[in-house]
């Protein structure tokens, strides 16, 4: 089973120039905890609700003036749409991430793969359990 078979295809992006408040409102509207940050249809980063809390609010930034580009994660782990679900789950486990942007080979964002997508679409309890175990393991930095 390929990633393209299980990923969420309808993905909305936010621009790097958007305010943190706009990002938070978009997350609320979409009921998500992470948004891809795109320039045109190229992935520039990711912003999460945790980024907003830790990198912006906790630092005393105003959500009305702080920009997504200033708090987004720019080192993005991603997979390609023609990779197998098993390869993607292994990458999620190794990198300890719950959401994986999915690109085509032109490096255009075509979807997001979440742990939930893997659970619902693959029905492979062992695959999902292994990914979740790795994601949940404490890091030793």
N, C-alpha and C positions, 0 to 999 in steps of 0.2 A: 504494500500500500504506500503510495507516494504522499508527500506533504500536501500537494495540491488537492488530494482527495479528502483531507481532514481539516485543513486550515480554515479560518474565518476569512472569507474573501472580501467582505464589505468593510474596508478600513478607512477611517477618516484620519487625516494628518492635521497637524497644527504647524504654522510657520514659526521660524526662529524669532521673528520680530514681534510675535504676539506677546501679550502680557501674561504673567503668571495667573492672574485672575481669569483671563480668557481660557487658559488651559484648564483651570479648575472647573470652570463652568461647562466646558466641553466634556470633561470627564464625568461630571454629574449627569449631563444630558444623555450621554452614551452609556452610562452605568459601567464605566471601566476605570481601572486604576493606573493605566499607562497609555500614552499616546506616542505614535511615531511623529518625529519632527522632520518635515520635508521642505525642500526647496524644489519647486516644480514637483516632479514625481520621484525625485532622488532622496533617499534616506540620509538625513544629516545627523540624526540622534534620536534619543528617546527621552521622554519626561514621564516621571511617575508621581503618584500622590505622595510618596515618600520623599522624592526630590523636592517637591513643593514645601513639605513640612520641614525637612532637615536643612536644605540648602537655601531656602528663602525665608520662610516664616521664623524659624529659630534664629536666623541671623538679623531679624528685625527689618527685612526688606518690605516695602509696600507692594502688595500683589497688583496694585493698579499701575505701578511704574516699572517693576522688575520684569525683565524680558526672559522668555523661555530659553533663548540662546545662552543666557548667563548661568542657568542651573541644570540644563539638560546633560545627559550622558552622551558623549561623542564617540566613545569607543564601543561600538555596537557589535554584538555577536548576532549573526543571522544565519539562515540556511537558504538553500535554493528550493524552488517549488518542485523540482524533479528528484530531490533526495527522498530516501525512504523515511517513513515515520519512525522507524527504529533508529536510523542515523540521527534524526532530529532529537529524539528523546535522549539519546546518548549524549549529544551536545548539551542539551538542557541540564542533564545530570552533572556532567563534568564542569560546566560553567556556573552551575547553581542559579539558573534563571527559569522563571515560570512562563515567560512570554518571549517568543522568538519571532522577530520580523522575518518575513518570507520574501525573497527577491527572485526575479527571473534572471536569466543569464545576461540581460542587458542592464542588470543592477537596478531595475525598477521595482518599487514596492508593490507586491501583488496580494499580500495577505499577512495575517498574524497567526502563529500557532501557539496555543496555550496548552497548559497541562490538562485543562478541562476538555479541550478539543480532542486530545489524545484519548482521554478516558471515554468520552461519549462516542467518538467515531470509530476507534479501533477495537473496542471491547476486549482489549488485551490487558488484563489485570496485572500480569507480571511486568510488562513493559512500563505501564504507568506507575506501578508500585516501586520499581527500580528507579525511575526518574524522580519520583517524589522523595524517596529515601536520600538520594544524592543531593537534591536541591535543599533538603531540610537539614543536612549535616552541617554542624558548625564549622566555620572556616578557622584556620589557625594562622593568623597573620602576624 
